[in-house]
Amino acid sequence: MIPPDLVPPVFILVRPQMGENIGASARGMLNFGLERLRVVAPRDGWPNPKAVAMASGAGRLLEVAGLFADVNTAIADCDYVFATTARGRELTKPVMTPERAMEHARALSAAGKRVGVLFGPERTGLENADIAPANATVTVPVNPDFPSLNLAQCVLLLGYEWRRQTDTVPPEVMALAGTDFASRVEVDKLGDHFEERLDAAGFFFPPDKAPGMKLNLRNMWARLNLTRADVQTLHGMLRQIARRLT
């Protein structure tokens, strides 16, 4: 859950060319809880019906998006600005990955600072004059032989990293589909059932190795993280096999 007092960064699209990319950017922003959008000198004017159509349910971002004539005006109220670029520049600035940039943005926002992120036009990206007033650049570690990212893709990547830095999501969960993990007692009873059936089938041979074989089976059951449904299924399988063999 994003803290209510944390002001998210403003995403600034500089001279975007296609309305579809503006709309897709708005949609990607809203996917990750970002709603502050600014547009600098869009090629096809503003508002743009193609942007609205592409934004789908994120159209409200376009309705309140700020329209600016140049980059300096668009970032005038920002305390810290990131500029996204895929190319090396002659300018001396920190170069961050999206993860590091949004980690820093999170810390800045928590300190009450206003953060802006610049995204360049589709064909050329940001120019040096756009990047010069920024505090740092952000470069995605892409294939060096094909580094160009679609505008909306770049917005989506930064939005995702922002969400990761501000929302606590476990890296892995188990979808239990209406069941629950089996208790230790249930797993132990399954082990007893297997040992009983396997012993009757002569599996534990030779006798001197039987204790070690049983120990390995018990270890396997514990390692598998069985659900109650798994345990019931395995019990049923054993019972059916036993019926067929008698």
C-alpha positions as MATLAB code, in Angstrom:
seq = 'MIPPDLVPPVFILVRPQMGENIGASARGMLNFGLERLRVVAPRDGWPNPKAVAMASGAGRLLEVAGLFADVNTAIADCDYVFATTARGRELTKPVMTPERAMEHARALSAAGKRVGVLFGPERTGLENADIAPANATVTVPVNPDFPSLNLAQCVLLLGYEWRRQTDTVPPEVMALAGTDFASRVEVDKLGDHFEERLDAAGFFFPPDKAPGMKLNLRNMWARLNLTRADVQTLHGMLRQIARRLT';
ca = [
       0.000    0.000    0.000;
       1.441    3.373   -1.038;
       1.663    5.712    1.970;
      -1.039    8.411    1.641;
       1.434   11.224    2.367;
       3.879   10.130   -0.333;
       3.649   12.376   -3.414;
       4.348   10.272   -6.528;
       6.621   11.640   -9.252;
       5.190   13.515  -12.199;
       5.810   11.855  -15.583;
       6.564   14.363  -18.338;
       6.232   13.396  -22.002;
       8.421   15.709  -24.047;
       7.258   16.442  -27.608;
       5.387   13.127  -28.005;
       4.515   12.376  -31.600;
       1.681    9.845  -31.562;
      -1.514   10.232  -29.598;
      -1.672    6.459  -29.217;
       1.606    6.472  -27.308;
       0.389    9.231  -25.010;
      -2.747    7.230  -24.244;
      -0.793    4.006  -23.695;
       1.556    5.897  -21.375;
      -1.373    7.150  -19.321;
      -2.742    3.632  -19.106;
       0.642    2.270  -17.963;
       0.930    4.993  -15.345;
      -2.466    4.249  -13.839;
      -1.622    0.529  -13.742;
       0.968    1.414  -11.122;
      -0.869    4.147   -9.263;
       0.690    7.157  -10.991;
      -1.705    9.934  -11.985;
       0.432   13.049  -12.450;
       1.018   13.491  -16.187;
       2.412   16.446  -18.092;
       2.765   16.859  -21.837;
       5.278   19.173  -23.486;
       4.535   20.478  -27.003;
       2.785   17.389  -28.435;
       3.231   17.183  -32.201;
      -0.461   16.707  -33.014;
      -1.868   19.252  -30.580;
      -3.909   18.837  -27.416;
      -6.326   17.342  -26.518;
      -5.749   14.341  -28.747;
      -8.687   11.988  -29.501;
      -6.330    9.109  -30.370;
      -4.730    9.417  -26.936;
      -8.127    9.281  -25.270;
      -9.117    6.168  -27.231;
      -5.870    4.367  -26.373;
      -5.975    5.327  -22.694;
      -9.163    3.304  -22.173;
     -10.007    3.540  -18.454;
      -7.105    5.913  -17.801;
      -8.687    8.786  -19.705;
      -8.995   10.865  -16.554;
      -5.219   11.297  -16.499;
      -5.419   12.983  -19.875;
      -8.255   15.232  -18.717;
      -6.125   16.713  -15.939;
      -2.718   16.445  -17.653;
      -0.729   19.663  -17.682;
       0.176   21.094  -21.091;
       3.486   22.966  -21.329;
       5.371   24.719  -24.100;
       8.877   23.647  -23.039;
      10.778   21.420  -20.642;
      11.978   24.177  -18.311;
       8.426   25.292  -17.657;
       7.227   21.711  -17.143;
       9.848   20.998  -14.466;
       9.845   24.427  -12.812;
       8.230   23.134   -9.603;
      10.319   19.944   -9.396;
      13.088   19.587   -6.826;
      14.726   16.660   -8.594;
      14.425   15.518  -12.212;
      15.326   12.262  -13.934;
      15.781   12.166  -17.722;
      15.364    8.838  -19.522;
      17.773    8.138  -22.366;
      19.077    5.087  -24.207;
      22.230    6.778  -25.495;
      25.474    7.913  -23.940;
      25.706   11.678  -23.619;
      28.461   14.243  -23.438;
      26.910   15.516  -20.212;
      28.367   14.549  -16.837;
      25.520   13.175  -14.699;
      24.716   10.140  -12.569;
      23.371    7.306  -14.746;
      20.886    5.086  -12.924;
      18.951    1.943  -13.655;
      15.154    2.240  -13.399;
      15.294    0.355  -10.094;
      17.871    2.676   -8.553;
      16.158    5.776   -9.939;
      12.798    4.909   -8.428;
      14.447    3.899   -5.168;
      15.957    7.382   -5.045;
      12.644    8.916   -6.101;
      10.966    7.115   -3.218;
      13.450    8.547   -0.728;
      13.099   12.037   -2.180;
       9.303   11.882   -2.097;
       9.381   10.642    1.487;
      11.454   13.714    2.333;
       8.793   15.970    0.811;
      10.632   16.638   -2.448;
       8.831   16.906   -5.788;
      10.200   14.533   -8.419;
       9.841   14.666  -12.192;
      10.720   12.090  -14.853;
      11.296   13.174  -18.458;
      10.523   10.923  -21.440;
      11.582   11.925  -24.930;
       9.814   11.822  -28.303;
       9.489    8.473  -30.040;
      11.808    9.114  -32.974;
      14.804   10.805  -31.381;
      14.469   10.669  -27.611;
      15.458   13.580  -25.424;
      17.942   16.104  -26.735;
      20.918   17.339  -24.725;
      19.084   20.608  -24.097;
      16.247   18.629  -22.482;
      18.625   16.577  -20.359;
      20.876   19.434  -19.205;
      18.498   20.702  -16.458;
      17.924   17.162  -15.115;
      19.752   15.928  -12.021;
      20.328   12.382  -13.285;
      19.673   10.158  -16.271;
      17.942    6.789  -16.337;
      19.006    4.098  -18.775;
      17.315    0.718  -19.136;
      19.804   -2.184  -19.503;
      18.528   -3.321  -22.896;
      20.098   -5.119  -25.850;
      22.882   -2.732  -27.031;
      22.190   -3.722  -30.636;
      18.549   -2.615  -30.308;
      18.276   -0.124  -27.435;
      15.267    1.891  -28.592;
      12.191    1.539  -26.384;
       8.665    2.558  -27.269;
       7.586    5.596  -25.244;
       4.788    3.760  -23.445;
       7.086    0.804  -22.713;
       9.583    3.101  -21.018;
       6.819    4.731  -18.988;
       5.573    1.293  -17.968;
       9.032    0.204  -16.805;
       9.513    3.268  -14.613;
       5.972    2.978  -13.288;
       6.556   -0.651  -12.366;
       9.771    0.177  -10.524;
       8.052    3.002   -8.659;
       5.329    0.615   -7.524;
       7.912   -1.940   -6.421;
       9.623    0.664   -4.252;
       6.422    1.886   -2.626;
       4.268   -1.221   -2.240;
       5.113   -4.295   -0.188;
       4.456   -7.330   -2.349;
       5.935  -10.731   -1.438;
       8.159  -12.017   -4.271;
       6.386  -15.373   -4.253;
       3.113  -16.718   -2.893;
       1.348  -20.040   -3.198;
      -2.095  -19.896   -4.799;
      -3.920  -22.600   -2.831;
      -7.112  -22.697   -4.945;
      -9.512  -23.189   -2.049;
      -7.392  -25.624   -0.056;
      -4.703  -25.224    2.611;
      -1.357  -26.742    3.412;
      -1.554  -30.134    5.092;
      -0.775  -30.233    8.796;
       2.210  -32.157   10.096;
      -0.157  -34.822   11.497;
      -1.825  -35.246    8.085;
       1.554  -35.621    6.373;
       2.690  -38.116    9.014;
      -0.452  -40.222    8.477;
       0.177  -40.179    4.734;
       3.701  -41.415    5.425;
       2.276  -44.212    7.577;
      -0.112  -45.206    4.804;
       2.687  -45.320    2.210;
       4.963  -47.306    4.483;
       2.157  -49.801    5.127;
       1.447  -50.333    1.422;
       5.080  -50.358    0.371;
       5.992  -52.769    3.141;
       3.229  -55.130    1.981;
       4.599  -54.904   -1.565;
       8.133  -55.797   -0.440;
       9.559  -52.397   -1.336;
      11.774  -52.051    1.750;
      14.485  -54.536    0.779;
      16.949  -55.561    2.004;
      15.719  -55.283    5.605;
      18.859  -53.595    6.903;
      18.265  -50.653    4.530;
      14.590  -50.244    5.405;
      15.116  -47.594    8.166;
      17.115  -45.353    5.830;
      14.603  -45.785    2.999;
      11.720  -44.846    5.288;
      13.632  -41.828    6.584;
      14.202  -40.613    3.015;
      10.495  -40.988    2.246;
       9.522  -38.993    5.341;
      11.984  -36.288    4.333;
      10.471  -36.182    0.837;
       6.934  -35.732    2.156;
       8.058  -32.856    4.387;
       9.936  -31.196    1.523;
       7.002  -31.248   -0.902;
       4.784  -28.751    0.977;
       1.709  -30.858    0.316;
      -1.769  -29.384    0.528;
      -4.668  -31.168    2.178;
      -6.061  -31.870   -1.301;
      -2.714  -33.442   -2.295;
      -2.777  -35.685    0.782;
      -6.366  -36.784    0.129;
      -5.543  -37.571   -3.491;
      -2.512  -39.664   -2.560;
      -4.490  -41.577    0.068;
      -7.170  -42.269   -2.552;
      -4.582  -43.475   -5.068;
      -3.098  -45.895   -2.550;
      -6.532  -47.271   -1.593;
      -7.490  -47.808   -5.234;
      -4.205  -49.587   -6.007;
      -4.684  -51.815   -2.963;
      -8.232  -52.746   -4.101;
      -7.023  -53.691   -7.577;
      -4.254  -55.878   -6.205;
      -6.453  -57.848   -3.778;
];
